[in-house]
Amino acid sequence: MEQSGKRKAEASGRDGDDKRTKTKKQWQVPRKNGRDNEPARAMQPGDSGIFATCIKGKEGKCVGELRDLFTEYAGLLYGAATGDDQQDDDGAAEDIEKSLEAEIASIKKPSTAHLFSPVKIDVQCVVFFKTVAPVDPVGLVSRICEDAVANPQRKRTRTVKRLVPLTMMGRASAEGLEKVANEVLAPHFHTEPISLRTYAIRTNIRNHSILKREDIINQVASLVGPPHTVDLKNYDHLILVEVYQNICGVSVIDRRFEELKRYNLSEIFEPTAKESSQAVNGNSVSLPLLLDGYAALKDGRGGLSPRMGYRNSAGPISMSITTKPARSVDRATVMKVAGAVLKTSNIQVESYHGCLYRTFLLRAKDDTFCLMKCMPHPSIRLMRLEDDQLATEAAVLRLLDRRGDIAPAVVDYQAASSTLGTSYLISGPFTGTVLGTSSSPLSGERRQTLDRSIGRHVSRLATLTGRAFGPLLRPYTQSWAQCFGALLESVLRDAEDCLISLPYDAVRLSIRKHASALDKISEPQLTLLGAAGDDNVAFDPRSHRLTSLLDYGTAIWGDPMMSDYLRKPSKAFLDGYGERLADDSDARIRQLLYILYHAVYSIVEQCLRPQADDDSGVARRSLTTALRCLVTLPVP
């Protein structure tokens, strides 16, 4: 009976203490400002904060790394304002009432951790930290990146990529943007005495469909107002506008933005492409393999340098280009320049919207017309590979003119024009009708006839060969794998700049894994990367045959199978193309890699230049399908 009774507590009372302790922990009410509740609050108008991109699937790790990094720098920059040196006022209280007030006050004091609160958002590879005073998001991020540039060997993060500070946030509407922008812009542009400043505007829109990029840029530019001017290259201030769901944020950054790798910590600590070595005389170039070819694109040996000149089997061409910020071009100025070049005053100028660059149709009395292309409007953001398209097209047209191909001639090309304030290209004459503007769409046998003639033209273009792979004006490597890797890496960098959620690691791994299949292509051929589309076709309405393509600016020395014409060719196009497409395992791998490139390009293009017929969903499905197929295919 004694054994079946209740067990007595030991003299030490340890069992009872354990029970009470367990009960306390079980029913303890979480603190209002406790660490576990930090992510509960969503972004609100009036907030400030920092967006960050990270490696896919590492969002939690990224939050931890950033919390530690921000906490450390908050202590360095803001000192006692973080609340680390709280004092216990209980001993100084003279009575119970004062003691309670002191304790409540100490609880309300902000701690360093509460200066930065992570907010959960519905975007992969992106995290957000809300900040509170005295934290200045722009100053904090700038200091972090400055220290990283000064000491890149001391790597502070492993999963963090780019940081985007936002000084203030508001509703994602025209009224909300105006309110936020006025407050953020005032200290930089409207403080007396007002001095002339140059500026650029960059926008990024995620999970939002009301505000359009062009409208945002125009509204912000009007709020900046004169005497300040736009300068996309050598700006004094960069205005960042981020839109996420129903919230928009604005910040102003100084000219060091480019020096600090656009606040991309991953690029500062571990650059993707190491600089290639080049001999002093410029004749000997040593390039690392595969993705390191991006360095050649970046420093001028592969596509973005002002130095141009090449020699290939079609003959030598030398050109020069000076990149200047594009100025808005009006119709009267276009008419003046075109009239002087074409030596006629009787000319009709029409805007044409089928090309990336600003394009005008120049019509005289006869049935022919010319095209005049200028740099895009300053509000149009170009991708890295789109800068040199006018110079590239001029070079292609001169090559084709020597062979007598069906292509317009270069009437006039100017790398810089004081009259227009931008480079321009006038080509022509063109005959026939532009398919994209035709009042009666072709169908049946007529369309097949046109497709066959396009196939013959694209096939004939591929018979032009170069001495190396790469951009048309600056080929730089004998390895197609290296060249393709550089092209795709350039587009991926554009995607990262736009904070687009993509499987970056999987795409880069696929290139490295299947490089041998790419290097089976040994002869550089003229390839149009982006030329397919009715807006790029001029045809004879009587014979229904091609008279010319309108845009050759995407040409490179590469593999013709990479052309968008061969992504989903019609049977009539293949009949005209003539050459039987390879169907071995290496060819299938290359086709999947080319699908990766075009899918990523389409996604970035839609982000930078949204269109009503948004095909980014189709592009993402193509990207996913290609990656899955590449994973299952064995390495050749």
Residue pairs with C-beta under 8 A, 6 or more apart in sequence:
9 15
9 16
30 36
30 37
31 37
33 107
33 114
35 113
38 113
38 114
38 117
38 118
39 117
39 118
39 119
39 120
41 117
41 119
41 130
42 119
43 49
43 119
43 121
43 128
43 130
43 169
43 244
43 247
44 169
44 247
45 169
45 170
45 171
45 176
45 247
46 168
46 169
46 170
47 130
47 131
47 168
47 169
48 130
48 131
48 132
48 135
48 137
48 166
48 167
48 168
48 169
48 249
49 119
49 128
49 129
49 130
49 131
49 137
49 165
49 166
49 169
49 249
50 66
50 70
50 128
50 129
50 131
50 137
50 140
50 141
50 163
50 164
50 165
50 166
51 126
51 127
51 128
51 163
51 164
51 166
51 242
51 244
51 499
52 62
52 66
52 126
52 127
52 128
52 129
52 160
52 161
52 162
52 163
52 164
53 125
53 126
53 160
53 161
53 162
53 496
53 499
54 61
54 62
54 125
54 126
54 127
54 159
54 160
54 161
55 62
55 125
55 159
55 161
55 504
55 505
56 124
56 125
56 501
56 503
56 504
56 505
58 159
59 124
59 125
59 126
59 127
61 158
61 159
62 127
62 157
62 159
62 160
63 118
63 127
63 129
65 156
65 157
65 158
65 159
65 160
66 116
66 118
66 127
66 129
66 157
66 160
67 113
67 116
67 118
67 129
69 144
69 156
69 157
69 160
70 115
70 116
70 129
70 140
71 112
71 113
71 115
71 116
73 140
73 143
73 144
74 82
74 112
74 115
74 116
74 135
74 140
75 82
75 84
75 112
76 143
77 139
77 140
77 143
78 115
78 134
78 135
81 134
82 110
82 111
82 112
82 115
83 109
83 110
83 111
83 112
84 111
84 112
86 106
86 109
88 106
89 99
89 102
89 103
89 105
89 106
90 99
90 102
90 103
92 102
93 99
93 102
110 132
114 132
115 131
115 132
115 135
116 129
116 130
116 131
116 135
117 129
117 130
118 127
118 128
118 129
118 130
119 128
119 129
119 130
121 127
121 128
121 244
122 207
123 206
123 207
123 244
123 501
124 501
125 501
125 502
126 206
126 499
126 501
128 244
131 137
131 140
136 167
137 165
137 166
137 167
137 251
138 165
138 167
138 251
138 252
138 253
140 165
141 163
141 165
141 263
142 165
142 253
142 254
142 256
142 260
142 263
144 156
144 163
144 265
145 163
145 260
145 261
145 263
145 265
145 268
146 256
146 260
148 154
148 156
148 265
148 268
148 269
149 259
149 260
149 261
149 268
152 268
152 269
155 269
155 270
156 265
156 269
157 265
157 269
160 265
160 266
161 264
161 265
161 266
161 496
162 262
162 263
162 264
162 265
162 266
162 496
162 497
162 499
163 263
163 264
163 265
164 204
164 240
164 242
164 263
164 499
165 240
165 251
165 253
165 263
166 240
166 242
166 249
166 250
166 251
167 184
167 249
167 250
167 251
167 252
168 180
168 183
168 184
168 249
168 250
168 251
169 180
169 247
169 248
169 249
169 250
170 176
170 177
170 179
170 180
170 247
170 248
170 249
171 246
171 247
171 248
172 208
172 210
172 211
172 243
172 244
172 245
172 246
172 247
172 248
173 210
173 211
174 211
174 215
174 219
176 248
177 211
177 216
177 219
177 220
177 241
177 248
177 250
178 219
178 223
180 248
180 249
180 250
181 219
181 220
181 223
181 241
181 250
182 223
184 250
184 251
184 252
185 220
185 223
185 224
185 239
185 250
185 252
188 197
188 237
188 252
189 197
189 199
189 224
189 225
189 228
189 237
194 227
196 227
196 228
196 229
197 228
197 236
197 237
198 228
198 229
198 230
198 231
198 234
198 235
198 236
198 237
199 224
199 228
199 229
199 230
199 231
199 235
199 236
199 237
199 238
199 239
200 230
200 231
200 232
200 235
200 237
200 238
200 239
201 216
201 217
201 220
201 221
201 230
201 238
201 239
201 241
201 379
202 238
202 239
202 240
202 241
202 381
203 213
203 216
203 217
203 240
203 241
203 242
203 243
204 240
204 241
204 242
204 243
204 498
204 499
204 607
205 211
205 213
205 216
205 243
205 607
205 610
206 243
206 244
206 245
206 499
207 244
207 245
208 243
208 244
208 245
208 246
211 243
211 248
212 610
213 379
213 381
213 608
213 609
213 610
214 379
216 241
216 243
217 379
218 379
220 239
220 241
220 250
221 230
221 379
224 239
230 325
230 378
231 325
232 325
232 326
232 378
233 323
233 324
233 325
234 255
235 255
236 254
236 255
237 252
237 253
237 254
237 255
238 252
238 253
238 254
238 255
238 257
239 250
239 251
239 252
239 253
240 249
240 250
240 251
240 252
240 253
241 248
241 249
241 250
242 248
242 249
242 250
243 249
257 263
260 268
261 267
261 268
262 497
264 496
272 291
272 294
272 489
272 493
273 291
273 292
273 293
273 294
273 295
273 298
273 486
273 489
274 288
274 292
274 295
275 295
275 299
276 285
276 286
276 287
276 288
276 292
276 295
276 296
276 299
276 301
277 285
277 286
278 284
278 285
278 286
278 301
279 285
285 296
285 301
285 476
287 293
287 295
287 296
287 301
287 476
287 477
287 482
288 295
289 479
289 481
289 482
289 515
290 479
290 481
290 482
290 485
290 511
290 512
290 515
291 485
291 486
291 489
291 508
291 511
291 512
292 482
293 302
293 476
293 477
293 479
293 482
293 483
293 485
293 486
293 489
294 302
294 485
294 486
294 489
294 490
294 493
296 302
296 303
296 470
296 476
296 477
296 486
297 303
297 304
297 384
297 385
297 471
297 486
297 487
297 490
298 304
299 305
300 306
300 307
300 474
301 474
301 476
302 470
302 471
302 474
302 476
302 477
302 483
302 486
303 385
303 387
303 388
303 470
303 471
303 473
303 474
304 384
304 387
304 388
305 474
306 320
306 321
306 322
306 323
307 320
307 474
308 318
308 319
308 320
308 321
308 391
308 473
308 474
309 317
309 318
309 319
309 473
309 474
310 316
310 317
310 466
310 467
310 472
310 473
310 474
310 475
311 467
312 464
312 465
312 466
312 467
312 475
312 524
312 557
313 464
313 465
313 466
313 467
314 399
314 402
314 403
314 464
314 465
314 466
315 399
315 402
317 395
317 398
317 399
317 473
319 391
319 394
319 395
319 415
319 473
320 415
321 388
321 391
321 415
321 423
322 415
322 416
322 423
323 387
324 416
324 421
324 422
324 423
325 378
326 374
326 375
326 376
326 377
326 378
326 421
326 422
327 378
327 420
327 421
327 422
328 377
328 378
329 358
329 374
329 420
329 421
329 422
331 349
331 351
331 360
333 419
333 420
334 349
334 360
334 372
334 374
334 420
335 347
335 349
336 419
337 372
337 417
337 419
337 420
337 424
338 347
338 349
338 360
338 362
338 370
338 372
338 426
339 345
339 347
341 411
341 412
341 426
342 362
342 364
342 370
342 411
342 426
344 364
346 364
346 365
347 362
347 363
347 364
348 362
348 363
348 364
349 360
349 361
349 362
350 360
350 361
350 363
351 359
351 360
351 361
352 359
352 360
352 361
352 371
352 434
353 359
354 434
354 436
354 437
354 533
354 535
354 536
354 550
355 373
355 535
355 536
355 550
355 551
356 376
356 380
356 382
356 386
356 389
356 553
357 373
357 374
357 375
357 376
357 389
357 390
357 553
358 373
358 374
358 375
358 376
358 377
359 371
359 372
359 373
359 374
360 371
360 372
360 373
360 374
361 369
361 370
361 371
362 369
362 370
362 371
362 372
362 426
362 428
363 369
367 431
368 428
368 429
368 430
368 431
369 428
369 429
369 430
370 408
370 411
370 426
370 427
370 428
370 429
370 430
371 408
371 425
371 426
371 427
371 428
371 430
371 550
372 424
372 425
372 426
373 390
373 393
373 424
373 425
373 426
373 427
374 420
374 422
374 423
374 424
375 390
375 422
375 423
375 424
376 382
380 609
381 608
381 609
382 608
383 490
383 491
383 494
383 601
383 604
383 605
383 608
384 490
384 491
384 493
384 494
385 487
385 490
385 491
388 471
388 473
389 553
389 554
390 413
390 423
390 424
390 425
390 553
391 413
391 415
391 423
391 473
392 471
392 472
392 473
392 552
392 553
392 554
392 555
393 425
393 427
393 551
393 552
393 553
393 555
394 410
394 413
394 425
394 427
395 472
395 473
396 407
396 472
396 526
396 552
396 553
396 555
397 407
397 408
397 409
397 410
397 427
397 552
398 410
399 464
399 526
400 407
400 461
400 552
401 407
401 409
401 410
403 464
405 457
405 460
405 461
406 457
406 546
406 547
406 548
407 548
407 549
407 552
408 427
408 428
408 429
408 430
408 548
409 427
409 428
409 429
410 425
410 426
410 427
411 426
411 427
411 428
412 424
412 425
412 426
413 423
413 424
413 425
413 426
414 423
414 424
415 423
416 422
416 423
417 423
417 424
430 538
430 547
430 548
430 550
431 538
431 540
431 547
431 548
432 538
432 539
432 540
432 541
432 547
432 548
433 538
433 539
433 540
433 541
434 535
434 537
434 538
434 550
435 442
435 450
435 534
435 535
435 537
435 538
435 539
436 533
436 534
436 535
436 536
436 537
438 541
442 450
442 544
446 544
447 544
447 572
448 570
448 572
449 543
449 544
449 545
449 572
450 537
450 539
450 544
450 545
450 546
451 570
451 572
451 573
451 576
452 572
452 573
452 575
452 576
453 539
453 545
453 546
453 576
454 537
454 546
454 565
454 573
454 576
455 565
455 569
455 572
455 573
455 574
455 575
455 576
455 577
455 578
456 576
456 577
456 578
457 546
457 549
458 528
458 531
458 560
458 563
458 565
458 573
458 577
459 576
459 577
459 578
459 579
461 526
461 527
461 528
461 560
462 525
462 526
462 527
462 560
463 525
463 526
464 525
464 526
465 523
465 524
465 525
465 526
465 557
466 472
466 475
466 524
466 525
466 526
466 557
467 475
467 524
468 475
468 476
468 477
468 478
468 524
468 557
469 475
469 476
469 477
469 478
469 479
469 480
469 482
469 483
469 524
469 556
469 557
469 558
470 476
470 477
470 483
470 486
470 524
470 556
470 557
471 556
471 557
472 526
472 555
472 556
472 557
475 524
475 557
476 483
477 483
479 519
480 518
480 519
480 521
480 522
480 524
480 558
480 559
481 511
481 515
481 516
481 518
481 519
483 556
483 558
484 511
484 518
484 558
484 559
484 562
484 593
484 597
485 511
485 515
487 556
487 597
488 507
488 511
488 593
488 596
488 597
488 600
489 508
491 597
491 600
491 601
491 604
492 502
492 504
492 507
492 508
492 600
494 604
494 608
495 502
495 504
495 600
495 603
495 604
495 607
496 504
498 604
498 607
498 608
500 603
500 604
500 607
502 600
502 603
502 623
503 623
503 627
506 627
507 596
507 600
507 623
507 627
510 593
510 596
510 627
510 630
510 631
511 518
511 593
513 630
513 635
514 589
514 593
514 630
514 633
514 635
514 636
516 635
516 636
517 585
517 586
517 589
517 590
517 593
517 636
518 590
518 593
520 586
520 590
521 558
521 559
521 590
524 557
524 558
525 557
525 558
525 559
525 560
526 555
526 557
526 560
527 555
527 556
527 557
527 558
527 559
527 560
527 562
527 563
528 549
528 552
528 554
528 555
528 563
528 564
528 565
529 554
529 555
529 556
529 558
529 562
529 563
529 564
530 554
530 564
530 601
531 549
531 551
531 552
531 554
531 563
531 564
531 565
532 563
532 564
532 565
532 567
535 550
536 549
536 550
536 551
537 546
537 549
537 550
538 546
538 547
538 548
538 549
538 550
539 545
539 546
539 547
540 547
559 590
559 594
560 566
561 581
561 582
561 587
561 590
561 591
561 594
562 594
562 597
564 598
565 573
566 577
566 581
567 594
567 595
567 598
569 577
574 581
581 587
585 633
585 634
585 636
586 636
588 633
589 630
589 633
589 636
592 626
592 629
592 630
592 633
593 626
593 630
595 622
595 623
595 625
595 626
596 623
596 626
596 627
596 630
598 619
598 622
599 619
599 620
599 622
599 623
599 626
600 619
600 623
602 615
602 616
602 618
602 619
603 616
603 619
603 620
603 623
606 614
606 615
606 616
606 619
607 616
